[in-house]
Amino acid sequence: MNWQMKTRFAAPPSTASAPGPKTVSSLAPATANGRVSNGLKEFLWLLSDAQRGKLLDLGQVSQNTLNFFIAKGFRVSTEDFMRSWRDFMDAEEERRRKTAANGNDSDWPSFGTLAARFVEDIFQFPAETYSGILAWDLFDYMEPELLSLVVARLHEMLRPGGVVLAMFHSRPPDHFCRYRILENQTFELMPTQAFGPHVRVFQNREILELFGKFRTSKTFVGRDQIREAIFIK
């Protein structure tokens, strides 16, 4: 697959004086049941030559999404990241309470140590496994120590030329949402109970720094305060 040619046509050189994500206005209205997504359209186009590719979905398991990618010949792995992180931290807190009751909590691991253990446990995949990763808006909900570890691990798991689709809110969202794909350029947002607080609103510079190891980035800004982003390894 000629990923460099794909990337060159998908993301023409920016005329900005400083480096940054290439940004395209994405003003298409949402349908009655979903949101029109230029980021998803770009993601699929970049993956179109990945024969028998592997895809990792970090959102809630959706049969719609599974069927969509399986029909396109992908082998799909799923990991409900936010639920797994909450369950992990709940278990650690319970263990800490029991340890404290016995007076032995003086050497309790730091948050960073726990985050590293979680990332190691949850992402037991070889390097360069995946052609594409659906990260949805999860980065908005991660503490900095966890965030940097996750981005580094996703970069490691991607094949050269592999692509991440992510979303960032330009203001704190009213609801935590799950996502499922309806068709080639449409996904549905499903408000649900949050698994944790919305941690931060990212600026472009912060996103660039966070994804600095990726060689190409492109963003689409929508009317609904969601910025879709594509990152290519």
GUGUVEX-683289 format. One record per residue: x, y, z of N, C-alpha, C in turn; residue in one letter. Coordinates in steps of 0.2 Angstrom, whole numbers, padded with zeros to 4 digits, always signed. Atoms other than C-alpha are relative to their C-alpha. Layout:
N
XYZXYZXYZA;...
! end
This chain:
233
+0004-0006+0000+0000+0000+0000+0004+0006+0000M;-0004-0006+0001+0007+0017-0005-0003+0005+0005N;+0003-0004-0005+0003+0026+0011+0002+0007-0001W;-0003-0007+0001+0014+0041+0007-0004+0004-0005Q;+0004-0003+0005+0004+0044-0009-0007+0002+0003M;+0006-0001-0003-0012+0042+0001+0000+0007+0004K;+0000-0006-0005-0007+0055+0014+0001+0006-0004T;-0002-0006+0004+0000+0067+0001-0007+0003-0003R;+0006-0002+0003-0017+0068-0008-0005+0002+0005F;+0005-0001-0005-0027+0067+0008+0001+0007+0004A;-0002-0006-0005-0018+0082+0017+0005+0004-0004A;-0005-0005+0003-0010+0095+0005+0003+0004+0005P;-0005-0005-0005+0004+0106+0012-0004+0006+0002P;+0003-0006-0003-0002+0119+0024+0003+0006-0002S;-0003-0006+0002+0001+0137+0019+0001+0004+0007T;-0001-0003-0006+0002+0142+0038+0007+0001+0001A;-0007-0002-0001+0018+0150+0044+0003-0005+0005S;-0003+0005-0006+0020+0138+0059-0003-0007-0001A;+0002+0007+0000+0018+0119+0059-0006-0001+0004P;+0006+0001-0004+0001+0113+0065-0004-0005-0004G;+0004+0004+0003-0013+0101+0061-0004+0003-0006P;+0003-0003+0006-0021+0104+0044-0008+0000+0002K;+0007-0001-0003-0039+0110+0048-0005+0001-0006T;+0005-0001+0006-0054+0108+0036-0007+0002+0004V;+0007-0002-0003-0071+0116+0040-0005-0006-0002S;+0005+0005+0001-0084+0102+0042-0006+0002+0003S;+0007-0003-0002-0101+0110+0042-0006-0004-0002L;+0006+0004+0002-0112+0096+0036-0004-0001+0006A;+0004+0001-0006-0127+0095+0047-0001-0008+0002P;+0001+0007-0002-0131+0079+0057-0007-0002-0003A;+0007+0002+0002-0145+0068+0051-0004-0001+0007T;+0005+0001-0005-0160+0063+0062+0003-0005+0005A;-0002+0005-0005-0151+0048+0070+0008+0000+0001N;-0008+0001-0001-0132+0052+0068+0003+0007-0002G;-0004-0006+0002-0119+0065+0064+0005-0002-0006R;-0004+0001+0006-0111+0067+0047+0008+0001+0002V;-0007+0000-0002-0092+0064+0049+0005+0000-0005S;-0006+0000+0005-0078+0070+0037+0006-0004+0003N;-0005+0003-0002-0066+0063+0049+0000-0008-0001G;+0002+0007+0001-0074+0045+0048+0001-0001-0008L;-0001+0001+0007-0074+0047+0029+0007+0000-0002K;-0008-0001+0001-0055+0052+0029+0003-0007+0002E;-0003+0006-0004-0051+0037+0041-0001-0006-0005F;+0002+0005+0005-0060+0025+0029+0004+0000-0006L;-0003-0001+0006-0052+0032+0014+0008-0002+0001W;-0007+0002-0002-0034+0030+0022+0001-0007+0001L;-0001+0007-0001-0038+0012+0026-0002-0004-0005L;+0003+0004+0005-0046+0007+0010+0005-0005-0004S;-0005+0005+0003-0030-0002+0004+0003-0005+0005D;-0002+0005-0005-0027-0011+0020-0003-0007-0001A;+0003+0007+0001-0031-0029+0014+0001-0004+0006Q;+0001+0005-0007-0037-0040+0029+0004+0004+0005R;-0003-0004-0005-0032-0025+0040-0003-0002+0007G;+0003+0001-0007-0034-0026+0059-0002+0007+0003K;+0003-0007-0003-0044-0012+0068-0001-0001+0008L;+0002+0000-0008-0045-0008+0087-0005+0005+0001L;+0005-0004-0002-0060+0000+0093+0000+0001+0008D;-0001-0001-0008-0058+0008+0111-0006+0003+0003L;+0006-0002-0003-0076+0013+0113-0004-0006+0003G;+0005+0005-0002-0091+0003+0120-0001-0005-0006Q;+0001+0005+0006-0094-0013+0109-0006+0002-0003V;+0006-0002+0004-0106-0009+0096-0001-0005-0006S;+0001+0005+0006-0113-0023+0084+0000+0004-0006Q;+0000-0003+0006-0116-0010+0071+0007+0002-0003N;-0007-0002+0002-0098-0004+0071+0004-0007-0002T;-0003+0006+0002-0092-0022+0071-0002-0003-0007L;+0003+0002+0006-0103-0027+0057+0003+0004-0006N;-0002-0004+0005-0098-0012+0047+0007-0001-0002F;-0007+0002+0001-0079-0016+0048+0001-0007-0003F;-0001+0007+0002-0081-0034+0046-0002-0001-0007I;+0003+0000+0007-0091-0032+0030+0006+0003-0005A;-0005-0003+0004-0076-0022+0024+0007-0004+0000K;-0006+0004+0000-0064-0036+0027+0005+0001+0006G;-0005-0001-0006-0056-0030+0044-0002-0005+0005F;+0001+0004-0006-0053-0041+0059+0001+0005+0006R;+0001-0006-0005-0059-0030+0074+0001-0003+0007V;-0001+0001-0008-0053-0030+0092-0003+0006+0003S;+0004-0005-0004-0063-0021+0105+0003+0001+0007T;-0002-0001-0007-0058-0014+0122-0004+0007+0002E;+0003-0006-0002-0070-0003+0131+0004+0004+0005D;-0005-0003-0004-0057+0008+0138-0002+0004+0006F;+0002-0004-0005-0066+0020+0149-0003-0005+0006M;+0003+0005-0005-0076+0005+0158+0006-0003+0003R;-0005+0004-0003-0060-0005+0160+0004+0005+0005S;-0003-0004-0004-0051+0010+0167-0003+0002+0007W;+0004-0001-0006-0065+0014+0180+0000-0007+0004R;-0001+0007-0004-0065-0005+0185+0006-0001+0003D;-0006+0001-0003-0047-0005+0187+0001+0004+0006F;-0001-0004-0006-0046+0010+0198-0005-0001+0006M;+0004+0002-0005-0061+0004+0208+0003-0005+0004D;-0004+0006-0003-0052-0012+0211+0006+0002+0004A;-0005-0002-0003-0037-0003+0216-0002+0004+0007E;+0002-0004-0006-0046+0009+0228-0003-0005+0006E;+0003+0005-0004-0055-0006+0236+0006-0004+0004E;-0006+0004-0002-0038-0015+0238+0004+0005+0005R;-0003-0005-0005-0031+0001+0246-0003+0001+0007R;+0004+0000-0007-0045+0002+0259+0002-0006+0004R;-0002+0006-0004-0041-0016+0264+0007+0001+0003K;-0007-0001-0002-0023-0012+0265+0001+0005+0006T;+0000-0005-0005-0026+0004+0275-0002-0003+0007A;+0003+0003-0006-0037-0006+0287+0005-0004+0004A;-0005+0003-0003-0022-0016+0291+0007+0004+0002N;-0006-0005-0002-0010-0001+0293+0006-0001-0005G;-0006+0001+0004+0001-0005+0278-0001+0003-0007N;+0001-0003+0006-0003+0008+0265+0005+0006-0001D;-0005-0005+0001+0013+0019+0267+0003+0000-0007S;-0003+0001+0006+0020+0012+0251-0004-0001-0006D;+0005+0001+0005+0005+0013+0240+0002+0003-0007W;-0003-0003+0007+0009+0016+0221-0003+0006-0001P;+0002-0007+0002+0008+0033+0214-0006-0001-0006S;+0005+0000+0006-0006+0037+0201+0004-0002-0007F;-0003+0001+0006+0007+0037+0187+0002-0008+0000G;-0002+0007-0001+0013+0019+0193-0006-0004-0002T;+0006+0004+0002-0005+0013+0192-0002+0001-0007L;+0002-0001+0007-0008+0021+0175+0004-0004-0004A;-0004+0004+0004+0007+0012+0168-0001-0007+0001A;+0002+0007+0000+0002-0005+0175-0007-0001-0004R;+0007+0001+0004-0016-0002+0168+0002-0001-0008F;-0001+0000+0008-0009+0002+0150+0004-0006-0002V;-0004+0006+0002+0003-0013+0151-0005-0006+0000E;+0004+0006+0000-0011-0025+0156-0005+0000-0006D;+0005-0001+0005-0024-0018+0144+0002-0001-0007I;-0002+0000+0007-0014-0017+0128+0006-0005-0001F;-0004+0006+0001-0006-0034+0127+0000-0002-0007Q;+0000+0002+0007-0004-0033+0108+0007+0002-0002F;-0006-0001+0003+0012-0034+0098+0001+0007-0003P;-0001-0006+0004+0020-0019+0090-0002+0000-0007A;+0002+0000+0007+0013-0014+0073-0005-0005-0002E;+0006+0004+0001-0003-0024+0075-0005+0003-0004T;+0006-0003+0003-0016-0012+0069+0001+0005-0006Y;+0000-0005+0005-0020-0003+0053-0003+0007+0002S;+0004-0005-0002-0032+0008+0062-0003+0000+0007G;+0002+0000-0007-0038+0013+0079-0005+0006+0001I;+0006-0005-0002-0055+0022+0084+0001+0002+0007L;-0001-0002-0006-0051+0032+0099-0006+0004+0003A;+0006-0005-0002-0067+0043+0099+0002+0006+0004W;-0002-0006-0004-0066+0057+0112+0003-0002+0007D;-0003+0002-0006-0057+0047+0125+0006+0004+0003L;-0006-0004-0002-0042+0058+0126-0002+0006+0005F;+0003-0006-0004-0053+0072+0134-0001-0002+0007D;+0002+0002-0007-0056+0061+0149+0006-0003+0004Y;-0005+0003-0003-0039+0055+0153+0005+0005+0004M;-0005-0004-0004-0027+0062+0167+0006+0000-0004E;-0007+0000+0004-0010+0068+0160+0004-0006+0000P;-0004+0006-0001-0001+0053+0167-0002-0006-0004E;+0003+0005+0003-0012+0041+0159+0000+0002-0008L;+0000-0002+0007-0014+0051+0143+0006-0001-0004L;-0006+0001+0003+0004+0051+0138+0002-0007-0001S;-0001+0007+0001+0006+0033+0141-0004-0003-0006L;+0004+0003+0005-0009+0028+0130+0002+0002-0007V;-0002-0002+0007-0004+0039+0115+0006-0003-0002V;-0007+0003+0001+0014+0032+0116-0002-0008-0002A;+0002+0007+0002+0006+0014+0116-0003-0001-0006R;+0004+0001+0006-0006+0017+0102+0005+0001-0006L;-0005-0001+0006+0008+0024+0091+0004-0007-0001H;-0004+0006+0001+0018+0008+0095-0004-0006-0003E;+0005+0006+0002+0003-0004+0091-0001+0001-0008M;+0002-0001+0007+0000+0005+0074+0006-0002-0005L;-0005+0001+0005+0008-0001+0058+0003+0006-0003R;-0002-0006+0004+0018+0011+0048-0005+0002-0005P;+0006-0003+0004+0005+0022+0039-0006-0001+0003G;+0006+0001-0004-0008+0017+0052-0003+0006+0002G;+0004-0006-0002-0021+0029+0057-0004+0000+0006V;+0004-0001-0006-0030+0035+0073-0005+0005-0002V;+0005-0004+0001-0047+0043+0072-0002+0002+0007L;+0002-0002-0007-0050+0054+0088-0004+0006-0001A;+0004-0006+0000-0062+0068+0093+0002+0004+0006M;-0002-0004-0005-0059+0083+0104-0006+0005+0001F;+0005-0005-0001-0072+0094+0112+0003+0007+0001H;-0003-0007+0000-0069+0113+0110-0003+0004+0007S;+0002-0003-0007-0079+0116+0127-0003-0007+0003R;+0002+0006-0004-0084+0104+0141-0007-0003-0003P;+0006+0002+0002-0098+0093+0134-0006-0001+0005P;+0005+0001-0005-0115+0092+0142-0001-0007+0002D;+0002+0007-0001-0116+0073+0141+0007-0004-0002H;-0005+0005+0003-0103+0058+0140-0004-0004-0005F;+0003+0004+0005-0107+0049+0124+0004-0006-0002C;-0003+0006+0004-0104+0032+0116-0002+0001-0007R;+0000-0001+0007-0102+0031+0098-0001-0007-0004Y;+0000+0006+0005-0107+0018+0084-0001+0003-0007R;+0000-0002+0007-0105+0019+0065-0007-0002-0003I;+0006+0002+0003-0121+0019+0055+0001-0001-0007L;-0002+0001+0007-0114+0021+0037+0007+0003-0001E;-0007-0002+0002-0098+0027+0028+0001+0007+0003N;-0002-0007-0003-0099+0045+0034-0005+0002+0006Q;+0004-0001-0006-0111+0044+0049+0001-0004+0006T;+0001+0004-0007-0110+0039+0067-0005+0003+0004F;+0005-0002-0005-0122+0040+0081+0003+0002+0007E;-0002-0002-0007-0119+0049+0098-0006-0002+0004L;+0005+0003-0005-0128+0040+0112+0002+0002+0007M;-0001-0002-0006-0128+0050+0128-0001-0006+0006P;+0001+0005-0005-0125+0039+0143+0004+0002+0007T;-0003-0002-0006-0118+0039+0161+0007+0000-0001Q;-0008-0001+0001-0100+0046+0162+0003-0005+0005A;-0005+0005-0004-0086+0034+0168+0005+0004+0004F;-0005-0004-0003-0076+0049+0174-0001+0007-0003G;+0001-0007+0002-0075+0068+0173+0003+0002-0007P;-0003-0003+0006-0071+0078+0157+0006+0004+0003H;-0006-0002-0003-0053+0082+0161+0002+0007-0003V;-0003-0006+0003-0048+0096+0149-0003+0001-0007R;+0001-0002+0007-0051+0106+0133+0007+0001-0003V;-0007-0001+0003-0036+0104+0121+0000+0006-0005F;-0001-0005+0005-0029+0118+0111+0004-0004-0005Q;-0003+0003+0006-0021+0114+0094+0007-0001+0002N;-0007+0001-0002-0003+0116+0101+0001-0006+0005R;+0000+0005-0005-0007+0104+0115-0001-0007-0004E;+0001+0006+0003-0013+0091+0103+0006-0002-0005I;-0006+0001+0004+0002+0093+0092+0006-0003+0004L;-0005+0002-0004+0014+0091+0106-0002-0008+0002E;+0002+0007-0002+0004+0075+0112+0001-0005-0005L;+0000+0005+0006+0004+0067+0095+0006+0002-0004F;-0006-0002+0004+0022+0073+0090+0003-0005-0003G;-0004+0005+0003+0028+0056+0086-0004-0002-0007K;+0003+0002+0006+0015+0054+0072+0002+0005-0006F;-0003-0004+0005+0020+0061+0055-0005+0004-0004R;+0005-0004+0003+0004+0068+0049-0006+0001+0004T;+0006-0001-0003-0011+0076+0056-0005+0004-0004S;+0005-0004+0003-0027+0083+0050-0007+0001+0004K;+0006+0000-0005-0043+0090+0059-0006+0003-0004T;+0006-0002+0003-0061+0094+0054-0004+0003+0006F;+0003-0004-0006-0070+0107+0065-0008+0000-0002V;+0007+0000+0001-0089+0105+0066-0004+0005+0004G;+0004-0004-0004-0103+0116+0072-0002-0002+0007R;+0002+0003-0006-0107+0105+0086+0006+0000+0006D;-0005+0000-0005-0091+0109+0096+0005-0006+0000Q;-0005+0006+0000-0082+0093+0091+0005+0001-0006I;-0006+0000+0005-0065+0093+0082+0002-0007-0001R;-0002+0007+0002-0062+0077+0073+0008+0000-0002E;-0007+0000+0001-0043+0073+0071+0002-0007-0003A;-0003+0006+0003-0034+0060+0060+0008+0001+0001I;-0007+0000-0001-0016+0055+0065+0003-0006-0004F;-0003+0005+0004-0005+0045+0053+0007-0002+0003I;-0006+0002-0002+0010+0035+0059+0005+0000-0005K;
! end
